């Protein structure tokens, strides 16, 4: 067993433990941090497979952007975890069946690769870590799938914005059209006041003191 294989087993074990903690941790912040750990270990496995570009993208996009957003939302919102966990054990059998099916499908793919007698690696697969080769593959052979994925992501962004800005009783809502049409005169009012000097302030204080003494 060489050093690369040892690293693969180490990264895989930590990835499985972190993934388990993501769904079992009671604190949502801890779950998000475990997900960050899982992403880092997945990036390490990509590096072992000589897919440097995918590893860097995984760290920059998911760890650097998505997970920071997750942590910000989780820490800013007051989430009732007890209410979210209601019915968890009732859905556990169905979730376990789906997980076992996915694990068997992935195992079938891996066993098929392990049982191959021809260990030669295709040229395109050998250069998957090179950014230039990956870009050529995406924008030539898989350009239609790439455009479909971009359209789906754009639709998801529009749907998320639409769901966020809808009128709900439990969320603050504002009309973007009204916010765009707002004018300076609607927000700021200029008031003209008479200037006061230190002398006038002193005279006012003296008059107030005299009035109090007279009243006494």
Buried (B, 14 or more C-beta within 10 A) or exposed (E): EEEEEEBBEEBBEBBEBBBEBBEEBEEBEEBBBBBBBBBBBBBBBBBEBBBBBBBBBBBEEBBEEEBEEBBEEBEEEEEEEEEEEEEEEEEEEEEEEEEEEEEEEEEEEEEEEEEEEEEEEEEEEEBBBBEEBBEEBEEEEEEEEEEEEEEEEEEEEEEEEEEEEEEEEEEEEEEEEEEEEEEEEEEEEEEEEEEEEEEEEEEEEEEEEEEEEEEE
